[in-house]
Structure formats: C-alpha cells, structure tokens
C-alpha cells in the first residue's frame, strides 16, 4: 500500500500500548521529537533552544486542539461499528481519518517551516542525508525482497493489526483477509520512489524559496498533500489498493462475532477516553 508521510501523527498512532503507556509516551512527546530531530541535524545552542521551545508550544496546541478531535472521531467510529457499517461508511471513516491527519499537519506546518528555514546549508545537507538513509533502510525492508516474502509479510502485518483490535481471527476470517490481500498491487519500490520524490521537492523548496513570502504556505501544501507529486500510475494503484482494503474491511465487518465487535468498541472508547483525559491535563 502507498504510504503518506505521517510524522505529525506519531501521537495518534502510539496506541499499541496500555493507557498508562500512552500517557507516558504522550507526556514526553515533545522531548522525544526533539531528540529525534537533534539526532539528524547538528544544532547550535540557539537553534536547540528554539526547537525545544517550539516543540513545547506545539505539544500544548496538540493537547488542547487535536486530542479532542481524535477522541470525537473514535467515539463516533465506536458507535458506527456497533453494527456492520458497509463499504461506503468505512471509506468515509478513512477519509475522516485523513482529514484529521491533514489538520494536525496544518497545525505543525508553520513551526516546521521556521525550523527548516533556520538551517544553514551544511545542516540542510545533514538533514536530507538522514532522510535519504532512512529511505534506503525502507528500500531494503520493503523493496529488496521477493514477491512471496512481501506477500507473507503483508498478510502477517494485517492479520496482526486486526487481531490487536478484534482478538484472534477465525479460520474463515483469515482466509477472507488472505484472499482479499492478493488483489493488492504494490511492490514497495514505487512507494520508496515516491518518498524520494517528496524529499527532493521538499529540499528544492527549502534550498531556494525560504525568502519567498509564500514559502510557508507552499511548505504546508507540500506536507499536507504529498499526493500532488505522485505520478499518475502510482496514484491509480494507490486508489485501487485503497478500494481493495475498504472492501476487505467491509466484508470482514459482516463476519464479526459479538465478542469481536464488543472488543473493538471497547478499545475505541478506551483510547477516546485516554485522549480526553490527556487533553484535560
């Protein structure tokens, strides 16, 4: 499947832990992000201080503005999934999730624009070299493998993720998932190529347009809509693969047992409550 850059949603998807773990991670997210960025770029003292301050402000904004929106989304989804939703409603939920992501990126974009503009040429080289290195790691993991290994990895990842939310899948459910996933048209290499293209567009913007009065808006657009730079073939495959996944989820939804549906609703509501409690602190 194609993947969009979702750095700004680290918090939203740090949900594989207990409620206590979620709070522990979230309360330190600004520090974790600082060390992640500082590991990729050598900053001077002034830049380091400015980055820490900016991340604290973003953390406060995210806590007050984004977390309640995440909670509302999960609560609505829990209500909707009390019965089979159908492909149309599931696709609407997917679109709603992407809208949450774009709203979060929009909130982070001005600070990202200022930080990237503050880097000197050597620091920019260091930063983009780190991004390229990460892409090479992903290439080895997702592209430089055989088709059978890729198929097996995809199936295991999807079944594991579904199991986290639903509990153990039954034999017929596993067969349904496996058969639907066979229609996925993705080898990992096109995703890596599009990541490289996004990195090149980002670098060109930062290298040549930081003095442009529209620089901030252009960066926000790039971060919020990386699909603008996709080639037509990749765009078509992404849309087709998204349809396959939505169809698979809709068919699986119709097979859920009462126990599985109750587990899903309980987990969605628990994470919604976590987000509301975090937003209130």
N, C-alpha and C positions, 0 to 999 in steps of 0.2 A: 504494500500500500504506500501511496505517496504520503509524505510527512511534511507538515509545515513547521517552521521554526517556532517553538513554543517556550522559549526561555522564560518569558514572563509568567507562565502558568506553572512553574515549578511547585508553587504552593498548592494550587488546586489539585494537582495530581500526586501530592505526597500523602496518599490515602491508604497505602498498603500497611500502615502501622496502626497501633491501637490509638484510642482517643488521647491517651496520655502522650504517646509518641508524636501524634500530630501536633499537639500543643508545644512539645519540646522543640520540634523542628521549626514550627512557625515562629515562635517567640525569638528565635535566633536566626531567622532567615536573612535579615539584613547583614549580619556578621558572616554568614555562610556565603552569601553572594559577594561580599567584599573580598573574602579570601579567594574565591573562585576567580574574580577579575584580577586581583593582585597577583595571582599565580600565572596569569597570561601576559601581564604587562608590568614592567618595572616602573613604578611611580615614584615621583619625588614626594617630599613630606607634604607640600602644599596640595598636590593632587590627591594624595592618600587621604588627607583630612577632608578635602572637599567631597571625595567619593563617599567616605563614611557618613558625612552629614546628609548628602543627597539620598543615600540608601535608607537612612533613618526616616527621612521625610516620606519617601516612597512607601516604606513599611507602614507608617502611620496612615497614609492615604489608603493603602490597600486594605488595612484592617477595618477602616471606617466605611469605605465605599464599595470595595469589591466583595468582601466576605459576605455581607448581607445578600448581595445579588446571587452569589453561589448558593447560599442556603435556600433562597427562594426557588431557584432552579431545581435543586434536589428535592425539595418538598413537593413541588408541582409534579416532578417526574415520579416520585413515590406514589402520589395519588393516581396519576395516569396509569401506572403499571400495576395497579390493583387488579386489573383485568387486561386481557390481550389488547395491545394498542393498535396493531396494524402497521403496515409499511409506511403509510403516509405520516402517521403521528410519530413514528420512530425517526423518520427523516427530518421532521420538524424539530424534534429534540436535538438531533445532530446539528442542525442549523443554529438552534438556540445556543448550543454549547460553543460553536464557533463564534457567535456574536459576543458571548462572554469573554472569550479569548481576545477578540479584537478590542473590546472595551478596556481590558486590562492592559494590552499593548499600548493603546492610546494614552492611558494614564502614565505609562513608563516612558513613552517616546521622548518628551521634552528633556528629561534628565539624561536619557541615552544620547540625544543629540548634543547636549552640552559636554558630556564626558568625552565622546568621540572627537569633538572639535578641539578639546583641550590637549589631545595627544600630539606630540611632535612627530616628525617623520620616522625617527628611529622607533618610537613607541608604537606607531601605527604598523610598522613592519613587523614588530614583535607580536602584536595582537593578531594580525591577519595570518601570520605564520602559525600561531597556535590554533586558529580556526582550521587552517589547512591540514594541520597534523591530526586534528580530530576527525576531519573528513577521511583521511587515509585510514584511520582506525576503523571507521564505519565501513569503508570500502572492503577492508579485509573481512569484516564480520558479516556483511550483507551481500556483497557483490562477488568477491573472490571465492565463492563456494559453488558446489554443484547444485543442479536443479533439485535433486532428490533431498539433499541436506536442507536446502532452502525451504522446500515444501514441508519437510518434517519439522523444522524449527518454527515455521509459521503456525502449523497446526498445534504444536505444543504450547506456543505462546498464547494463542487464542483460547484453547481449552483451559489453560491455567488461569487466565484472566477471568473467563466466565465462571470457573469454579470458585474463585475468590468471592464473587458476588452472589452466586446461586447455590453453592455447595456442589457436591460431586454430580457430574452429568451422568445420565443413564446411557446404556449402550446405544439406543436409538438416537438419542440426542447427540452423542459423539459422532455417530455415522452421519447425521444431518449436517453437522458442522464440517466434517471432513469433506463430504461431497460438495457442499457449497463453496468451500475454500478452493477447490480445484479450479473454479472459474476465475480466480484472481489472476490477473495478467500483470505481474511485477517481478522483476529480477533483482531489484535493489540497486542496480547500476544506474538506471535512469534517475532514481531518487538522489544518488550521490552526485550525479552530473548537475542536477538542478540545484543542489546545495552549493556546488562550486560556482554556478552561475549567479546565485544570490550573493555569495561572498564577493564576487567580482563587482557586481552592481553596487554593493554597499561600499566597497573600497573606492570605487570611482567617485561616488558621491562624497565620501569623507575627504578624499585627497584633493578634490577640485572645486567643491561647492560650499564649504563651510562659511564663506563670506557672503554667499547668496542670501538675500533676505527671505527666500522661500526654502532655505535649507531644512529647517525644522519640519515644515510641512511635507517636504519630499521624503525625508527620512521616515516620518510617521507613516506615510503611504507605503513605503517600501517594506517596513516592518509589519504593517497590518495586512498588506495584500501582496505577499511574495508571489502569489499565483499570477500576478500581472506579467511576470517574466518567464512563465512556463512556455515551452514550445507547444504547438498545437497537438502533437502526438501524445505528449505526456499529459496534457490537460484532458484529452479524450480518455486515456487509460485511467486517470485518477477518477474521473466521473463514473466510468464503467465499474471500477473497483468499489467505489462508494456505494453504488447501487447493489452490487453483489452483497456487500456487508449488511446493508439495510434489509435486503431480502432475507438473508440468513438469520438476522436477529428477529425479524418478524415471524419467520417460520418456527424458530426456536421458542419464541414467546408463547406461541399457541400450544406448545408441549409442556410448559412449566407445571410442575406439581404445586399443590397448595403450599407445601413446605418450602419449595424453592422461591415461590412468589413472596411468601412471608419473609424469608431471609433477605431477599432483595429489598423489599420495602423497609425492613428494619435497618439495614445498612445505610440506605439512602437517607433515612431520617436521622440516624445517629450522626452521620457526617454533617448533615444540615445543622443539627444541634451543636456539634463541635464548632462549626463556623460562626454560628450566632454567639456562642459563649466567647470565642476568641475575639469577635468584633466588639464585645461589650467590655473587654478588659483593657 
